[in-house]
Amino acid sequence: MPKEIKHPKISQTLKIGFLSFKAQPEHAGIDYYGHGILLGDSIVMDPSTGEVVLKVNLDSYFSEVYGFLFKTADKKRTLGSNPERQSICFWKAT
Protein backbone atom coordinates (compact mmCIF):
# COMPACT_ATOMS: atom_id res chain seq x y z
CA MET A 1 0.00 0.00 0.00
CA PRO A 2 1.48 3.42 -1.03
CA LYS A 3 2.44 5.84 1.72
CA GLU A 4 0.41 9.07 1.80
CA ILE A 5 2.62 12.11 1.15
CA LYS A 6 1.50 15.48 2.48
CA HIS A 7 2.85 18.83 1.42
CA PRO A 8 2.98 21.33 4.30
CA LYS A 9 1.68 24.30 2.27
CA ILE A 10 -1.30 22.28 0.99
CA SER A 11 -2.07 21.06 4.50
CA GLN A 12 -1.93 24.65 5.81
CA THR A 13 -4.24 25.89 3.03
CA LEU A 14 -6.74 23.11 3.74
CA LYS A 15 -6.71 24.04 7.45
CA ILE A 16 -6.91 27.85 7.36
CA GLY A 17 -7.82 28.68 3.76
CA PHE A 18 -5.94 30.87 1.34
CA LEU A 19 -3.84 33.69 2.70
CA SER A 20 -5.43 37.09 2.20
CA PHE A 21 -4.43 38.78 -1.03
CA LYS A 22 -3.76 42.48 -1.46
CA ALA A 23 -6.86 44.48 -2.25
CA GLN A 24 -7.55 44.27 -5.97
CA PRO A 25 -8.88 47.32 -7.86
CA GLU A 26 -12.41 47.02 -9.14
CA HIS A 27 -12.81 46.23 -12.81
CA ALA A 28 -15.23 48.29 -14.87
CA GLY A 29 -15.10 46.18 -18.05
CA ILE A 30 -12.97 45.32 -21.06
CA ASP A 31 -11.87 47.68 -23.85
CA TYR A 32 -11.72 47.15 -27.63
CA TYR A 33 -8.34 45.42 -27.32
CA GLY A 34 -9.39 43.11 -24.49
CA HIS A 35 -7.55 45.09 -21.81
CA GLY A 36 -9.19 45.35 -18.42
CA ILE A 37 -10.64 48.73 -17.51
CA LEU A 38 -10.21 49.61 -13.85
CA LEU A 39 -12.27 52.16 -11.96
CA GLY A 40 -10.62 55.55 -12.50
CA ASP A 41 -9.06 54.68 -15.89
CA SER A 42 -9.46 57.26 -18.66
CA ILE A 43 -11.59 55.82 -21.45
CA VAL A 44 -12.95 57.03 -24.78
CA MET A 45 -16.31 55.94 -26.18
CA ASP A 46 -16.77 55.78 -29.95
CA PRO A 47 -20.39 56.78 -30.61
CA SER A 48 -20.36 55.44 -34.17
CA THR A 49 -19.40 51.89 -33.15
CA GLY A 50 -20.24 51.76 -29.45
CA GLU A 51 -16.70 50.61 -28.66
CA VAL A 52 -14.89 51.64 -25.49
CA VAL A 53 -11.12 52.19 -25.66
CA LEU A 54 -8.60 52.98 -22.95
CA LYS A 55 -7.24 56.48 -23.63
CA VAL A 56 -3.68 55.12 -23.80
CA ASN A 57 -4.75 52.96 -26.78
CA LEU A 58 -6.52 55.74 -28.66
CA ASP A 59 -3.80 56.28 -31.32
CA SER A 60 -3.83 52.57 -32.19
CA TYR A 61 -7.63 52.53 -32.36
CA PHE A 62 -7.77 55.55 -34.68
CA SER A 63 -5.13 54.00 -36.93
CA GLU A 64 -6.74 50.56 -37.11
CA VAL A 65 -10.42 51.49 -37.25
CA TYR A 66 -10.38 54.82 -39.11
CA GLY A 67 -7.07 54.73 -40.97
CA PHE A 68 -5.58 57.77 -39.24
CA LEU A 69 -1.90 58.42 -39.92
CA PHE A 70 0.15 59.84 -37.09
CA LYS A 71 3.30 61.75 -37.93
CA THR A 72 5.96 63.63 -36.01
CA ALA A 73 6.54 67.31 -36.72
CA ASP A 74 9.97 67.76 -38.25
CA LYS A 75 10.31 69.43 -41.66
CA LYS A 76 8.90 72.81 -42.69
CA ARG A 77 6.43 72.61 -45.51
CA THR A 78 4.14 75.34 -46.87
CA LEU A 79 0.59 74.43 -47.80
CA GLY A 80 -1.79 76.37 -50.03
CA SER A 81 -1.24 78.77 -52.92
CA ASN A 82 -2.77 81.97 -51.52
CA PRO A 83 0.09 83.87 -49.79
CA GLU A 84 -2.33 85.49 -47.35
CA ARG A 85 -3.71 82.13 -46.22
CA GLN A 86 -0.59 79.99 -46.33
CA SER A 87 -0.15 77.81 -43.35
CA ILE A 88 3.02 76.18 -42.22
CA CYS A 89 3.00 72.54 -41.31
CA PHE A 90 5.85 70.55 -39.78
CA TRP A 91 5.85 66.87 -40.60
CA LYS A 92 7.97 63.78 -40.77
CA ALA A 93 6.78 60.43 -42.10
CA THR A 94 6.96 57.75 -39.47
C-alpha positions as CSV (number, residue, x, y, z in Angstrom):
1,M,0.0,0.0,0.0
2,P,1.5,3.4,-1.0
3,K,2.4,5.8,1.7
4,E,0.4,9.1,1.8
5,I,2.6,12.1,1.1
6,K,1.5,15.5,2.5
7,H,2.8,18.8,1.4
8,P,3.0,21.3,4.3
9,K,1.7,24.3,2.3
10,I,-1.3,22.3,1.0
11,S,-2.1,21.1,4.5
12,Q,-1.9,24.6,5.8
13,T,-4.2,25.9,3.0
14,L,-6.7,23.1,3.7
15,K,-6.7,24.0,7.5
16,I,-6.9,27.8,7.4
17,G,-7.8,28.7,3.8
18,F,-5.9,30.9,1.3
19,L,-3.8,33.7,2.7
20,S,-5.4,37.1,2.2
21,F,-4.4,38.8,-1.0
22,K,-3.8,42.5,-1.5
23,A,-6.9,44.5,-2.2
24,Q,-7.5,44.3,-6.0
25,P,-8.9,47.3,-7.9
26,E,-12.4,47.0,-9.1
27,H,-12.8,46.2,-12.8
28,A,-15.2,48.3,-14.9
29,G,-15.1,46.2,-18.0
30,I,-13.0,45.3,-21.1
31,D,-11.9,47.7,-23.9
32,Y,-11.7,47.1,-27.6
33,Y,-8.3,45.4,-27.3
34,G,-9.4,43.1,-24.5
35,H,-7.5,45.1,-21.8
36,G,-9.2,45.3,-18.4
37,I,-10.6,48.7,-17.5
38,L,-10.2,49.6,-13.8
39,L,-12.3,52.2,-12.0
40,G,-10.6,55.5,-12.5
41,D,-9.1,54.7,-15.9
42,S,-9.5,57.3,-18.7
43,I,-11.6,55.8,-21.5
44,V,-13.0,57.0,-24.8
45,M,-16.3,55.9,-26.2
46,D,-16.8,55.8,-30.0
47,P,-20.4,56.8,-30.6
48,S,-20.4,55.4,-34.2
49,T,-19.4,51.9,-33.1
50,G,-20.2,51.8,-29.5
51,E,-16.7,50.6,-28.7
52,V,-14.9,51.6,-25.5
53,V,-11.1,52.2,-25.7
54,L,-8.6,53.0,-23.0
55,K,-7.2,56.5,-23.6
56,V,-3.7,55.1,-23.8
57,N,-4.8,53.0,-26.8
58,L,-6.5,55.7,-28.7
59,D,-3.8,56.3,-31.3
60,S,-3.8,52.6,-32.2
61,Y,-7.6,52.5,-32.4
62,F,-7.8,55.6,-34.7
63,S,-5.1,54.0,-36.9
64,E,-6.7,50.6,-37.1
65,V,-10.4,51.5,-37.3
66,Y,-10.4,54.8,-39.1
67,G,-7.1,54.7,-41.0
68,F,-5.6,57.8,-39.2
69,L,-1.9,58.4,-39.9
70,F,0.1,59.8,-37.1
71,K,3.3,61.8,-37.9
72,T,6.0,63.6,-36.0
73,A,6.5,67.3,-36.7
74,D,10.0,67.8,-38.2
75,K,10.3,69.4,-41.7
76,K,8.9,72.8,-42.7
77,R,6.4,72.6,-45.5
78,T,4.1,75.3,-46.9
79,L,0.6,74.4,-47.8
80,G,-1.8,76.4,-50.0
81,S,-1.2,78.8,-52.9
82,N,-2.8,82.0,-51.5
83,P,0.1,83.9,-49.8
84,E,-2.3,85.5,-47.4
85,R,-3.7,82.1,-46.2
86,Q,-0.6,80.0,-46.3
87,S,-0.2,77.8,-43.3
88,I,3.0,76.2,-42.2
89,C,3.0,72.5,-41.3
90,F,5.8,70.6,-39.8
91,W,5.8,66.9,-40.6
92,K,8.0,63.8,-40.8
93,A,6.8,60.4,-42.1
94,T,7.0,57.7,-39.5
